C-alpha cells in the first residue's frame, strides 16, 4: 500500500489551543483516523532560524526540538494539511513516500 511519511518539527513546550503542540497534533490526527503517530524528543538540533538547541546546564527548559511523525495515506495527509492550514499553524514539515508492512504477516 502506498503511503507517505509526514514529519513535523516543533519545540518541546510549544503550545496551540492551550495544549502542547505535539499532543494537539497527535490528538487531531487520531480523530482524522490516522493509524498512528509518534512524538520524539531530540537531544540537539537547529532549524530554519539557525538557532542551535541542545540540552546543557544553561539551556532554557522547553527549547528542545520535537519531531512528530505520521505514516498515512494521501487522503489523510490532505485532511491533516487542511486542518493545519485552517488552524494557521506554520509548521516546518518533511513529506516522503514510504512502503509499509508488518514482518511475519502474509
Secondary structure, DSSP 8 states (H G I E B T S, - for coil): -EEEEEEEEEETT-EETTEEHHHHHHHHHHHTT-S-EEEEE-SEE--TT---EE--TT--TT-SEEEEEEEE-HHHHHHHHHHHHHTT---EEEEEEEE---TT--
